[in-house]
Amino acid sequence: MTVNTINQKSLGPLLSIAPMMDRTDRHFRYFMRQITRYTLLYTEMITTAAIHYGDRSKLLGFSLEEKPLSLQLGGDNPQELAECSIIAEDLGYDEVNLNVGCPSDRVQSGNFGACLMAQPKLVAKCIEAMQKRVHIPVTVKHRIGIDERDRYKDLTNFVRIVSEAGCQRFIVHARKAWLRGLSPKENRTLPPLRYEDVYRLKKQFPQLFIEINGGIVTIEKIKEHLQFVDGVMIGRAAYDNPYLFATVDRDIYGKTVTPLTRPEIIEKMFSYIDYWSNNGLKLHSISRHLLTIFGGISGTKSWKRYISENSHLPGADVKVIKRALAKISEQ
């Protein structure tokens, strides 16, 4: 049974994979695109300062196969965010997303991420400046609240002000964030999930595209949430269990496709690994993203061990992956 896609708007996707630091780089995204064609993918969060002063090719480069693709920005300066949005559009990104959800100390010191929830008018100025300069969607990913500012009316006040500046799509992590006392990892797990607040938000703002995020790890739960909101974002579960997405094009998007097997997915990575190995990239940069594809399958330990022990060796290339795959076949 597929989800009724009548609630899907042109404003956003039914399903996306969350931006994750040290996870959602271009190699992971290419890998995931072999598993699902229609799920929206995100970059890691990239700060405006990094884009202005860093290696743009390395930071922003992507393969066309990764699209649809969103660039998540970190920053609080409307002009700088607007300039980075222009760069993103010129490079071919399908969307720009503003991070208003990360609670790390480093992010707070730059006055962006979750701490911006306390400054909805500044966020609105940022969104307005970005939207004036580009034609691609500009969206916001945020929490349901921060610290003691976590009442439902605080959430609706934030969404109202930012939507009045033109934002039409909000990705809502259904946990509050504590800016002091909890690590980023703890902020992903300890504050209780409040899905009902996100459902209520959709009812109050039916004209907006509301996407829910936080603690969602099964196809069944994705379908349940889609009865109340417009989209679902999956975070760590996508990295820990990428094969979760093997059937989403069929079961969520209603496409007539046959899901690939795990070995078939890995085989589709061979030419990609060959290309990057021949261009000097260390195998580990790609292979680290493949380790969990056989989770729960006999032989997964041998797969992980062989890759982990050999991907760092000088000259390691696609043959390491082929040999590891053979160990799965043997078992």
C-alpha positions as CSV (number, residue, x, y, z in Angstrom):
1,M,0.0,0.0,0.0
2,T,1.4,3.4,-1.0
3,V,0.9,6.7,0.7
4,N,-1.8,8.8,-0.8
5,T,0.2,11.6,-2.4
6,I,-2.7,14.0,-2.6
7,N,-1.2,16.0,0.3
8,Q,2.1,16.5,-1.6
9,K,2.6,20.1,-2.7
10,S,5.0,21.5,-5.2
11,L,6.7,23.2,-2.2
12,G,8.6,20.2,-1.1
13,P,9.2,16.4,-1.1
14,L,7.4,13.6,0.8
15,L,10.8,12.4,2.1
16,S,14.2,13.8,2.7
17,I,17.5,12.8,4.3
18,A,18.7,15.3,6.9
19,P,21.9,17.3,6.7
20,M,24.4,15.6,9.0
21,M,27.9,16.8,9.7
22,D,30.7,14.3,8.6
23,R,27.9,12.2,7.1
24,T,26.1,13.7,4.1
25,D,29.0,14.5,1.9
26,R,28.9,14.0,-1.9
27,H,30.0,10.4,-1.7
28,F,27.3,9.4,0.8
29,R,24.8,11.3,-1.3
30,Y,25.8,9.5,-4.5
31,F,25.6,6.2,-2.7
32,M,22.1,7.0,-1.4
33,R,21.0,8.0,-4.9
34,Q,21.6,4.4,-6.0
35,I,19.0,3.4,-3.5
36,T,16.3,6.1,-3.9
37,R,15.8,8.3,-6.9
38,Y,13.2,10.7,-5.5
39,T,14.2,11.4,-1.9
40,L,15.6,15.0,-1.4
41,L,19.2,14.9,-0.3
42,Y,21.1,17.6,1.7
43,T,24.7,18.7,2.0
44,E,26.3,18.9,5.4
45,M,25.7,22.4,7.0
46,I,28.2,24.8,5.4
47,T,28.8,28.2,6.9
48,T,28.7,31.4,4.8
49,A,32.2,32.2,6.0
50,A,33.5,28.8,4.7
51,I,31.9,29.5,1.3
52,H,33.3,33.0,1.1
53,Y,36.8,32.1,2.1
54,G,37.2,28.4,1.6
55,D,37.6,26.0,-1.4
56,R,34.2,26.2,-3.0
57,S,34.9,23.3,-5.4
58,K,35.6,21.0,-2.4
59,L,32.8,22.4,-0.3
60,L,30.0,22.7,-2.8
61,G,30.9,20.2,-5.6
62,F,28.4,17.6,-6.4
63,S,27.4,15.1,-9.2
64,L,24.3,15.7,-11.2
65,E,23.2,12.2,-10.2
66,E,22.7,13.5,-6.6
67,K,19.9,15.9,-7.6
68,P,17.4,16.8,-6.2
69,L,19.8,18.4,-3.8
70,S,19.5,21.1,-1.1
71,L,22.4,23.2,0.3
72,Q,22.1,23.8,4.0
73,L,23.7,27.1,5.1
74,G,24.8,28.3,8.5
75,G,24.9,32.0,9.2
76,D,23.0,35.0,10.5
77,N,24.0,37.8,8.1
78,P,21.2,38.5,5.5
79,Q,23.6,39.8,2.9
80,E,26.1,37.0,3.2
81,L,23.3,34.4,3.1
82,A,21.9,36.0,0.0
83,E,25.2,35.9,-1.7
84,C,25.7,32.2,-0.8
85,S,22.2,31.5,-2.1
86,I,23.1,33.0,-5.5
87,I,26.2,30.8,-5.6
88,A,24.1,27.8,-4.8
89,E,21.6,28.6,-7.5
90,D,24.3,29.2,-10.1
91,L,25.9,25.8,-9.3
92,G,22.6,24.0,-9.8
93,Y,21.3,23.3,-6.3
94,D,17.6,22.8,-6.2
95,E,17.0,24.5,-2.8
96,V,18.8,26.5,-0.1
97,N,18.0,25.7,3.6
98,L,18.8,27.8,6.6
99,N,20.0,26.0,9.7
100,V,18.0,27.1,12.8
101,G,18.3,23.8,14.6
102,C,21.9,22.9,15.4
103,P,22.7,23.5,19.2
104,S,26.4,23.0,19.2
105,D,28.7,25.5,21.0
106,R,30.6,26.2,17.9
107,V,27.4,27.1,16.0
108,Q,26.1,29.2,18.9
109,S,29.4,31.2,19.0
110,G,28.7,32.3,15.5
111,N,25.1,33.3,16.4
112,F,23.4,30.8,14.1
113,G,21.7,27.4,14.4
114,A,19.2,26.8,17.1
115,C,19.9,30.0,19.0
116,L,18.3,31.9,16.1
117,M,14.9,30.6,17.3
118,A,15.1,33.4,19.9
119,Q,15.5,35.9,17.0
120,P,12.6,35.2,14.6
121,K,12.8,38.7,13.1
122,L,16.4,38.2,12.2
123,V,15.6,34.9,10.6
124,A,12.8,36.6,8.7
125,K,15.3,39.2,7.4
126,C,17.7,36.5,6.3
127,I,14.9,34.6,4.5
128,E,13.7,37.8,2.8
129,A,17.2,38.7,1.6
130,M,17.8,35.2,0.3
131,Q,14.5,34.9,-1.5
132,K,14.9,38.3,-3.2
133,R,18.1,37.1,-4.9
134,V,17.2,33.6,-6.1
135,H,14.4,31.7,-7.8
136,I,15.0,28.3,-6.0
137,P,13.1,27.6,-2.8
138,V,14.5,29.0,0.5
139,T,13.5,26.8,3.5
140,V,14.1,26.7,7.2
141,K,15.0,23.7,9.4
142,H,14.4,24.4,13.1
143,R,13.4,22.9,16.5
144,I,10.1,23.1,18.3
145,G,11.8,25.4,20.8
146,I,14.9,26.1,22.8
147,D,15.6,26.2,26.6
148,E,12.6,27.7,28.4
149,R,11.3,29.2,25.1
150,D,9.5,26.0,24.2
151,R,5.8,26.8,24.5
152,Y,3.6,26.0,21.5
153,K,2.9,29.7,21.1
154,D,6.7,30.4,20.9
155,L,6.8,27.9,18.0
156,T,3.9,29.4,16.2
157,N,5.2,32.9,16.7
158,F,8.5,31.9,15.1
159,V,6.8,30.2,12.1
160,R,4.3,33.1,11.7
161,I,7.1,35.8,11.5
162,V,9.3,33.8,9.2
163,S,6.5,32.7,6.9
164,E,5.4,36.4,6.6
165,A,8.8,37.0,5.2
166,G,8.1,34.5,2.4
167,C,9.2,31.1,3.7
168,Q,6.8,28.4,2.7
169,R,8.5,25.3,3.9
170,F,9.5,24.5,7.5
171,I,11.3,21.3,8.5
172,V,10.6,20.9,12.2
173,H,12.7,18.7,14.5
174,A,10.1,17.6,17.0
175,R,12.4,18.1,20.0
176,K,13.4,21.2,21.8
177,A,17.1,22.0,22.1
178,W,19.0,22.9,25.3
179,L,21.6,25.4,24.4
180,R,23.5,24.7,27.6
181,G,24.0,21.4,29.5
182,L,23.5,18.9,26.7
183,S,25.8,17.9,23.9
184,P,24.6,17.9,20.2
185,K,24.3,14.1,20.5
186,E,22.2,14.3,23.7
187,N,20.1,17.0,22.1
188,R,19.2,14.5,19.4
189,T,17.9,11.9,21.9
190,L,17.2,13.3,25.4
191,P,14.5,16.0,25.0
192,P,11.2,14.2,24.5
193,L,9.7,14.1,21.0
194,R,6.5,16.2,20.7
195,Y,5.0,15.1,17.4
196,E,1.6,16.5,18.3
197,D,3.0,20.0,18.3
198,V,4.1,19.6,14.7
199,Y,0.8,18.1,13.7
200,R,-0.9,21.1,15.4
201,L,1.4,23.4,13.5
202,K,0.2,22.0,10.2
203,K,-3.4,22.5,11.2
204,Q,-2.8,26.1,12.2
205,F,-0.8,26.9,9.0
206,P,-2.5,24.7,6.3
207,Q,-1.0,26.9,3.6
208,L,2.6,26.0,4.6
209,F,4.5,22.9,3.8
210,I,5.3,21.3,7.2
211,E,7.9,18.5,7.3
212,I,8.5,16.5,10.5
213,N,11.9,15.2,11.7
214,G,13.1,13.3,14.8
215,G,13.2,9.6,15.8
216,I,11.6,8.2,12.7
217,V,13.2,4.9,11.7
218,T,10.6,2.8,9.8
219,I,8.6,2.9,6.6
220,E,5.4,2.4,8.7
221,K,6.2,5.5,10.8
222,I,6.9,7.5,7.7
223,K,3.4,6.6,6.4
224,E,1.8,7.4,9.7
225,H,3.3,10.9,9.9
226,L,2.3,11.6,6.3
227,Q,-1.3,11.5,7.4
228,F,-0.7,14.6,9.5
229,V,2.1,16.6,7.8
230,D,3.3,17.2,4.3
231,G,6.8,15.6,4.5
232,V,9.1,13.5,6.6
233,M,12.9,13.9,7.2
234,I,15.0,11.0,8.3
235,G,18.3,11.6,10.1
236,R,20.7,9.1,11.6
237,A,18.6,6.1,10.6
238,A,19.5,6.9,7.0
239,Y,23.2,6.5,7.8
240,D,22.8,3.6,10.2
241,N,20.4,1.7,7.9
242,P,20.6,3.0,4.4
243,Y,18.7,0.0,3.0
244,L,15.7,1.4,4.8
245,F,15.3,3.5,1.7
246,A,15.3,0.6,-0.8
247,T,11.5,0.6,-1.2
248,V,10.6,4.3,-0.6
249,D,10.4,5.2,-4.3
250,R,7.7,2.5,-4.6
251,D,6.0,2.6,-1.2
252,I,6.1,6.4,-0.5
253,Y,6.3,8.0,-3.9
254,G,4.2,5.3,-5.7
255,K,6.6,4.7,-8.5
256,T,6.6,1.5,-10.5
257,V,10.2,0.4,-9.7
258,T,11.8,-2.8,-8.5
259,P,14.1,-2.2,-5.5
260,L,17.7,-3.2,-5.9
261,T,19.3,-5.8,-3.7
262,R,22.1,-4.8,-1.5
263,P,24.8,-6.4,-3.7
264,E,23.3,-4.7,-6.8
265,I,23.6,-1.3,-5.0
266,I,27.2,-1.9,-4.2
267,E,27.9,-3.0,-7.8
268,K,26.5,0.2,-9.0
269,M,29.2,2.0,-7.0
270,F,32.1,0.3,-8.7
271,S,32.6,2.8,-11.6
272,Y,32.2,5.7,-9.2
273,I,34.8,4.3,-6.9
274,D,37.1,3.7,-9.8
275,Y,36.8,7.2,-11.0
276,W,37.6,8.8,-7.7
277,S,40.4,6.3,-6.9
278,N,42.0,7.1,-10.3
279,N,41.8,10.8,-9.3
280,G,43.7,10.4,-6.1
281,L,40.9,10.1,-3.5
282,K,41.6,7.6,-0.7
283,L,39.1,4.7,-0.8
284,H,38.1,5.3,2.9
285,S,36.4,8.6,1.9
286,I,33.8,6.5,0.0
287,S,33.9,3.1,1.7
288,R,33.1,4.4,5.1
289,H,29.6,5.3,3.9
290,L,29.0,1.7,2.7
291,L,29.7,-0.2,5.9
292,T,26.2,-0.5,7.2
293,I,24.4,-1.5,3.9
294,F,24.4,-5.2,5.0
295,G,23.2,-4.5,8.5
296,G,21.3,-7.6,9.9
297,I,22.6,-9.8,7.0
298,S,24.8,-12.8,7.5
299,G,28.3,-11.8,6.7
300,T,28.0,-8.1,7.6
301,K,30.8,-8.4,10.2
302,S,33.2,-9.8,7.6
303,W,32.2,-7.1,5.1
304,K,32.9,-4.3,7.7
305,R,36.1,-5.9,8.9
306,Y,37.6,-6.4,5.5
307,I,36.9,-2.9,4.3
308,S,38.0,-1.3,7.6
309,E,41.3,-3.2,7.6
310,N,42.1,-2.6,3.9
311,S,40.6,0.7,2.8
312,H,43.4,2.7,4.4
313,L,46.2,0.8,2.7
314,P,48.3,2.4,-0.1
315,G,46.8,1.8,-3.5
316,A,43.4,0.6,-2.0
317,D,40.8,0.8,-4.8
318,V,37.6,-0.8,-5.9
319,K,39.1,-4.3,-5.6
320,V,38.8,-4.0,-1.9
321,I,35.1,-3.5,-2.2
322,K,34.7,-6.4,-4.7
323,R,36.6,-8.8,-2.3
324,A,34.5,-7.7,0.6
325,L,31.3,-8.3,-1.4
326,A,32.6,-11.8,-2.3
327,K,32.8,-12.5,1.5
328,I,29.1,-11.6,1.8
329,S,28.3,-14.0,-1.1
330,E,30.3,-16.8,0.5
331,Q,28.2,-16.5,3.6
